[in-house]
Amino acid sequence: MIGQVLLTVVPVIVVALVGYFYARRVGTEVTAINRVNTDIFLPALIFSALASRQFDARLDGWLILATAIIVIGSGLVALPLARWLVVDAKTFCPPMMFSNSGTLGLPLALLAFGESEFANAMLLFVTTNLLFFTLGAYLIGRDVPWRRILWSPVVLATFLGMGCGVLALPVPELVMLPARLLGDVALPLMLFTLGVRMTGGRRADLRVGLAGALICPLSGLVVAGLLIPWIPVTANHQALLLLFAVLPPAVVHHLLGETYRRDPEQVAAIVVVGHLLSLLFVPLGLSLGLAGAAA
């Protein structure tokens, strides 16, 4: 298990470091790159992932609700801590709420629980993703009208992909194949520009990054631990929720930080340090979840 955690986390860090050292040597402006990623590549990734998933409203309801409670509860736990750290809550709290449920959570869930629970892991990813690009976008850019948020490409791609999945609508390969090709660009480019953004970091950003890297998994673990005994889900579902609760902040956070000018250097520090410390917290969450599933 530790080996798989390393194989999942280390490539994330390596790609970010490539961006960091490239920018240190050559110098790179990422604002335009991030805009293209947000408008084209990331929506394509979201649509292609959701349109191919099968949904079951009766079985999925509790997992969706539990995921939403963990996301929102983590933000409520982090809010007073942001004030104590003297950090803008709109910069600090969203990374505490929305974890890396895609590039890190999905492969870890597949390894730990197998194919039988992978569809549920995808559901947790979908729920977190939708909340991030609606509630998260509003929290980060509170002065931005709701209409602009709801009509953004990532939200439209989420609803369109979910609609195709829920209604079991077949998507022609002439549509799906280009979407997959474009979507394959999103995550590596996101990691690369994350490393570029770190070149502008300050010592104060690293302090905030370390605090966020600790608070994110701990707040999720606290909320999940209090919630799980009260919801009617299986032991495997409980283990899955615990795993997702301790994941580090999502890489995509620095895209919205860039878009809405919310201290992108601090956000990048939180994401990078969070992934480093996930080498400690992910095994903890897996151990707690697997022990509960085996009991």
C-alpha positions as CSV (number, residue, x, y, z in Angstrom):
1,M,0.0,0.0,0.0
2,I,2.8,2.4,0.8
3,G,4.3,1.6,-2.5
4,Q,1.1,2.5,-4.4
5,V,0.8,5.7,-2.4
6,L,4.3,6.6,-3.5
7,L,3.6,5.7,-7.1
8,T,0.5,7.9,-7.1
9,V,1.9,10.9,-5.2
10,V,5.4,11.1,-6.5
11,P,4.5,11.6,-10.2
12,V,2.3,14.5,-9.1
13,I,5.2,16.1,-7.3
14,V,7.7,15.3,-10.1
15,V,5.6,17.0,-12.8
16,A,5.1,20.1,-10.6
17,L,8.9,20.2,-10.0
18,V,9.5,20.1,-13.8
19,G,7.3,23.2,-14.1
20,Y,9.1,24.8,-11.2
21,F,12.6,24.3,-12.5
22,Y,11.6,25.2,-16.1
23,A,10.1,28.4,-15.0
24,R,13.2,29.2,-12.8
25,R,15.4,28.7,-15.8
26,V,13.3,30.1,-18.7
27,G,10.5,32.1,-17.1
28,T,6.9,31.2,-18.0
29,E,3.6,33.2,-17.8
30,V,0.8,30.8,-16.9
31,T,-2.3,33.0,-16.8
32,A,-3.2,32.4,-20.4
33,I,-2.3,28.7,-20.1
34,N,-4.6,28.2,-17.1
35,R,-7.4,30.0,-18.9
36,V,-7.2,27.6,-21.8
37,N,-7.1,24.7,-19.4
38,T,-10.2,25.9,-17.5
39,D,-12.1,26.6,-20.7
40,I,-11.2,23.6,-22.9
41,F,-9.1,20.8,-21.5
42,L,-10.6,20.4,-18.0
43,P,-14.3,20.5,-19.2
44,A,-13.4,17.8,-21.8
45,L,-11.9,15.6,-19.0
46,I,-15.0,16.1,-16.8
47,F,-17.5,15.4,-19.6
48,S,-15.7,12.2,-20.8
49,A,-15.5,10.8,-17.3
50,L,-19.1,11.5,-16.3
51,A,-20.8,10.6,-19.6
52,S,-19.4,7.0,-19.4
53,R,-20.5,6.3,-15.8
54,Q,-23.7,4.4,-14.8
55,F,-25.7,6.1,-12.0
56,D,-28.1,4.5,-9.5
57,A,-30.1,7.2,-7.5
58,R,-31.2,4.9,-4.8
59,L,-27.7,3.5,-4.0
60,D,-25.9,6.8,-4.6
61,G,-27.9,9.1,-2.5
62,W,-26.3,8.5,0.9
63,L,-22.8,8.7,-0.5
64,I,-23.6,12.0,-2.3
65,L,-25.0,13.4,0.9
66,A,-22.1,12.2,3.1
67,T,-19.5,13.6,0.6
68,A,-21.3,17.0,0.6
69,I,-21.4,17.1,4.4
70,I,-17.6,16.2,4.7
71,V,-16.8,19.0,2.2
72,I,-18.9,21.7,3.8
73,G,-18.0,20.5,7.4
74,S,-14.3,20.7,6.6
75,G,-14.7,24.3,5.5
76,L,-16.5,25.2,8.7
77,V,-13.7,23.6,10.8
78,A,-11.1,25.5,8.8
79,L,-12.8,28.9,9.0
80,P,-11.8,29.9,12.6
81,L,-8.3,28.5,11.9
82,A,-8.0,30.8,8.9
83,R,-8.8,33.8,11.1
84,W,-6.3,32.5,13.7
85,L,-3.6,32.2,11.0
86,V,-4.6,35.7,9.7
87,V,-5.2,34.3,6.2
88,D,-8.0,35.3,3.8
89,A,-10.7,32.7,4.3
90,K,-11.6,32.8,0.6
91,T,-8.0,31.7,0.0
92,F,-7.6,29.2,2.8
93,C,-10.9,27.4,3.3
94,P,-11.7,26.1,-0.2
95,P,-8.5,24.0,-0.4
96,M,-9.5,22.5,3.0
97,M,-12.9,21.5,1.6
98,F,-12.1,20.1,-1.9
99,S,-9.5,17.3,-2.0
100,N,-7.7,15.6,-4.8
101,S,-10.4,13.0,-5.3
102,G,-9.5,12.5,-9.0
103,T,-5.8,12.0,-9.7
104,L,-5.0,10.6,-6.2
105,G,-8.3,9.3,-4.8
106,L,-9.5,7.2,-7.8
107,P,-6.3,5.1,-8.2
108,L,-6.0,4.6,-4.5
109,A,-9.6,3.5,-4.2
110,L,-9.2,1.1,-7.1
111,L,-6.1,-0.5,-5.4
112,A,-7.6,-0.6,-1.9
113,F,-11.2,-1.7,-2.7
114,G,-11.1,-3.1,-6.2
115,E,-13.5,-2.7,-9.1
116,S,-16.6,-3.2,-7.0
117,E,-16.1,0.1,-5.2
118,F,-14.5,2.1,-8.0
119,A,-17.8,3.3,-9.3
120,N,-18.6,4.6,-5.8
121,A,-15.2,6.3,-5.8
122,M,-16.1,8.0,-9.1
123,L,-19.3,9.2,-7.5
124,L,-17.4,10.8,-4.7
125,F,-15.2,12.5,-7.3
126,V,-18.2,13.7,-9.2
127,T,-19.9,15.2,-6.1
128,T,-16.7,16.9,-5.0
129,N,-16.1,18.2,-8.5
130,L,-19.6,19.7,-8.9
131,L,-19.4,21.3,-5.5
132,F,-16.0,22.8,-6.3
133,F,-17.0,24.4,-9.5
134,T,-20.3,25.8,-8.0
135,L,-20.0,26.4,-4.3
136,G,-16.2,26.6,-4.4
137,A,-16.1,29.1,-7.3
138,Y,-18.6,31.2,-5.4
139,L,-16.6,31.2,-2.2
140,I,-13.4,32.1,-4.0
141,G,-14.9,34.7,-6.3
142,R,-17.8,36.0,-4.2
143,D,-18.1,39.1,-6.2
144,V,-18.7,37.1,-9.4
145,P,-22.4,36.7,-10.4
146,W,-23.9,33.2,-10.0
147,R,-24.8,33.3,-13.7
148,R,-21.2,33.5,-14.7
149,I,-20.3,30.6,-12.4
150,L,-23.2,28.4,-13.6
151,W,-22.5,29.1,-17.3
152,S,-18.7,28.4,-16.9
153,P,-17.4,25.6,-19.2
154,V,-16.6,23.3,-16.3
155,V,-20.0,23.5,-14.8
156,L,-21.7,23.0,-18.1
157,A,-19.5,20.0,-18.8
158,T,-20.4,18.5,-15.4
159,F,-24.2,18.8,-15.9
160,L,-23.9,17.6,-19.5
161,G,-21.8,14.6,-18.6
162,M,-24.0,13.7,-15.6
163,G,-27.1,14.0,-17.8
164,C,-25.7,11.6,-20.3
165,G,-24.7,9.2,-17.5
166,V,-27.9,9.4,-15.6
167,L,-30.1,9.0,-18.7
168,A,-27.8,6.4,-20.2
169,L,-27.5,8.4,-23.4
170,P,-25.0,6.9,-25.8
171,V,-22.3,9.5,-26.8
172,P,-20.9,8.9,-30.3
173,E,-17.3,8.0,-30.5
174,L,-16.8,11.0,-32.8
175,V,-17.6,13.1,-29.8
176,M,-16.2,11.0,-27.0
177,L,-12.8,10.4,-28.6
178,P,-11.9,14.1,-29.1
179,A,-13.2,14.8,-25.6
180,R,-10.8,12.1,-24.2
181,L,-7.9,13.4,-26.2
182,L,-8.5,17.0,-25.0
183,G,-9.1,15.8,-21.4
184,D,-5.8,14.0,-21.3
185,V,-4.1,17.3,-21.5
186,A,-5.8,18.8,-18.4
187,L,-4.1,17.1,-15.4
188,P,-0.4,17.2,-16.6
189,L,-0.8,20.8,-17.7
190,M,-2.4,21.6,-14.3
191,L,0.5,20.1,-12.4
192,F,3.1,21.8,-14.6
193,T,1.6,25.3,-14.1
194,L,1.3,24.5,-10.4
195,G,5.0,24.2,-10.3
196,V,5.5,27.4,-12.3
197,R,3.3,29.2,-9.8
198,M,5.5,28.0,-6.9
199,T,8.5,30.1,-8.3
200,G,6.8,33.2,-7.0
201,G,6.4,31.7,-3.5
202,R,7.4,33.5,-0.3
203,R,8.4,32.2,3.1
204,A,5.0,33.3,4.4
205,D,3.4,31.2,1.7
206,L,5.2,28.1,2.9
207,R,3.9,28.7,6.5
208,V,0.4,28.9,5.2
209,G,1.1,25.8,3.0
210,L,2.2,23.7,5.9
211,A,-0.8,24.8,8.0
212,G,-3.2,24.0,5.2
213,A,-1.5,20.6,4.5
214,L,-2.1,19.6,8.1
215,I,-5.6,21.1,8.5
216,C,-7.0,19.7,5.3
217,P,-6.8,15.9,6.1
218,L,-7.4,16.4,9.9
219,S,-10.5,18.5,9.4
220,G,-11.9,15.9,6.9
221,L,-11.0,13.1,9.2
222,V,-12.8,14.7,12.1
223,V,-16.0,15.4,10.1
224,A,-16.0,11.9,8.6
225,G,-15.5,10.3,11.9
226,L,-18.4,12.1,13.5
227,L,-20.7,11.5,10.5
228,I,-20.1,7.9,9.5
229,P,-21.8,6.3,12.5
230,W,-25.0,8.1,11.7
231,I,-25.4,7.1,8.0
232,P,-26.7,3.8,6.6
233,V,-23.8,2.8,4.4
234,T,-21.7,-0.4,4.3
235,A,-18.3,-0.8,5.9
236,N,-16.6,-0.5,2.5
237,H,-18.4,2.7,1.9
238,Q,-17.3,4.0,5.3
239,A,-13.7,3.1,4.4
240,L,-14.0,4.9,1.1
241,L,-15.3,8.0,2.8
242,L,-12.4,7.9,5.3
243,L,-9.9,7.6,2.4
244,F,-11.4,10.6,0.6
245,A,-11.6,12.6,3.8
246,V,-7.8,12.6,4.3
247,L,-6.7,13.4,0.7
248,P,-4.7,16.5,0.1
249,P,-6.1,19.7,-1.5
250,A,-7.0,19.3,-5.2
251,V,-4.5,20.4,-7.7
252,V,-7.2,22.4,-9.6
253,H,-7.4,24.9,-6.7
254,H,-4.7,27.1,-8.1
255,L,-6.6,27.5,-11.4
256,L,-9.5,29.3,-9.6
257,G,-6.9,31.1,-7.4
258,E,-5.4,32.4,-10.6
259,T,-8.8,33.2,-12.2
260,Y,-10.1,35.2,-9.3
261,R,-6.8,36.5,-8.1
262,R,-7.0,34.9,-4.7
263,D,-3.3,34.6,-3.6
264,P,-2.3,31.9,-6.2
265,E,1.1,31.5,-4.6
266,Q,-0.4,30.6,-1.2
267,V,-2.8,28.2,-2.8
268,A,0.0,26.6,-4.8
269,A,2.0,26.2,-1.5
270,I,-1.0,24.5,0.2
271,V,-1.4,22.1,-2.7
272,V,2.3,21.1,-3.0
273,V,3.0,20.7,0.7
274,G,-0.4,18.9,1.1
275,H,0.7,16.3,-1.4
276,L,4.0,15.8,0.3
277,L,2.3,15.2,3.7
278,S,-0.3,12.9,2.0
279,L,2.5,10.3,2.3
280,L,1.6,10.3,6.0
281,F,-2.1,10.9,6.0
282,V,-3.3,8.7,3.1
283,P,-1.9,5.5,4.8
284,L,-3.6,6.6,8.0
285,G,-7.0,7.0,6.3
286,L,-6.6,3.7,4.5
287,S,-5.6,1.9,7.7
288,L,-8.6,3.3,9.6
289,G,-11.0,2.5,6.7
290,L,-9.7,-1.0,6.1
291,A,-9.7,-1.8,9.8
292,G,-13.3,-0.8,10.0
293,A,-14.2,-2.8,6.9
294,A,-12.5,-5.9,8.3
295,A,-14.2,-5.6,11.7
